[in-house]
Amino acid sequence: MLKLTPIYMRSYKQFLQFIIITFLSVRAQSQSCAVTDDIMSVTGIWKKIEDFMEPGKNYKPEMKPEIYKRLNNIQQIIQSAYSQPKGAEVHWKRDIMGNPLARSNCVTYALNVLMLEDYCDVADHKIKHEDETDNFLDVYVNFPGGYFLFDTAMRIGRMYVAEMYYRVGKIKDVDLFQTSLVRGNSRFIIISRNGQLPYIPLTRKQYLTALKTKLQNEEKSMIERSFSVAKNDAEKSRAEQYSKSQYEPKIKRVDDYLSGATEDDLNQLAFVKDMLDFKKFYTEKEGGRMTVIVNKDYFNNTLDPFAPQFLLMRWEWNDGEGPPGGLLKPKPPDMNVCCRISKYYKESIENNLDISALQQMLDR
């Protein structure tokens, strides 16, 4: 009898796993169905697809195995929350891309997950997967993936000021953010070390001081550009008056608040609706959004560059509104009618995600 060595045993097991996955995929694609069938009764699989490579700063090719090992671990945590896709097939890949914050030595990378809904093809009565989807999940490692809205003309020291999205609650003691208060089908959380954040919320005084400097710089630049093309003193005078009419009222509102507020008021956190045109501060219930700068002291440059120091995980789902959003409808679509597959995916992630397992990956 042939005795397999450990190496051949591993190869044989991998071959069997490949055959099983391929069989299940083909079976799902070839399964007969009727349009009236309940697609939710079909259990899908997780399928690995081609990775993406566009490395940012600090990346070196020898880091790839360590990066992929960590992304595989993150994928397993996500899959545990959504282990049996109903009426869908999940495609996932690893992305090495992005750039680090605050000139840290971190390497940035991401997990990308697509949930493709099943449907019954009316022509051949076979179950197939949609080619496009509104159901996404991404985990960005060591960078915010575009979810910090920086204004590069507004600074505190050398750090750009950013506006966060709406903070709408918590998931297992972690702040939950939502990209819109009107159409709430896109959310994210930031997973960081206990008691620490990769960003620093600004006080009202810090925000207003930075805004005033920005407005003054823009006014000066506008006047200088106008003077460079003005043909005479009269044109310069008109250009200067126009520039002042655009900026002086905004600067005055800032000065009036700074001079009239108490220190206790100025030391409160700054929540705004329009970061560039200050009229008043708002509460979060009123739709106010936090203003922040990156916390450069959060990053530990003694760690391996590929070690996850923070994660931003965002998920988005089909809410039945359609790509442009049916926001003028009297009420949102009922997801129990239009979007049960997406609803199951959303609720699986939000109810079952093991955040502590993701936190335990930090700094390792």
C-alpha angles and dihedrals in degrees: 000000000000113000115207120217118228090259092054090043090057091047091049092050091049090050091052091049090052092051092049094049092046091049093050092048093049091045092054091048093048098041112123117237144169122228088243093055118115103250089194087074090067113090113211134202139234111251127193114224134186116304124235125231126194103131122205130205122324095021120135124183093240089064094066097090091051092047093048091048090057094045090051089054091050090049091053091053091050092046090052088060092048101025100148111039110206115216093352147078119225121219120193137180142173121246125197102196145103133074131263126251129243095010091288121160091241123132115223128218141146149211115231121199127184122189109205114198122226124236136177111248107229092209102056101010093236127138110248137172125244114252092220132037145191090205112096139156125186132177113199115200119210094348136065098238094228096310094115105075102215125196103203091195093059118070147166105206104317095332122101118232115239134191117223125217120253116301104217106170141300140292111207092336093312119116113256118214128194126198095219137020091205102048106026102188098114124065140162143186131203116223113202141150116300110275093006136092131194088229136053119222112228126234119232090254093052093048095047093046091052092045093051091052091049093050092047091050092049092049092050092048092049092052093047092051091049092049091051091063100031114116098206145001092272092058090047091052093050091047092050092048091050093049091050091049088057098047112021095072090052093048091047092054089054093047092047092053094046093049096043103043127088122241090250090055094046091050093059118102116271115242114176139171097208112029094195103044109047119201103146143334121261138204119243089249087059091053099267116160126212120249115215147164126216113270100233091184090061093074118086109208093188090073124088106278091238094053110114108245096172137358130210111200119189130179131188130187143189106265096177095254095111126231097300093038125245091239095152093061115114090244138359118273115270105252090203086066107030105026116023093142092054092042091055091049093048094047093045091056096043096044102037107033112124100220092174090060089055091047090053089060093063119112092008 
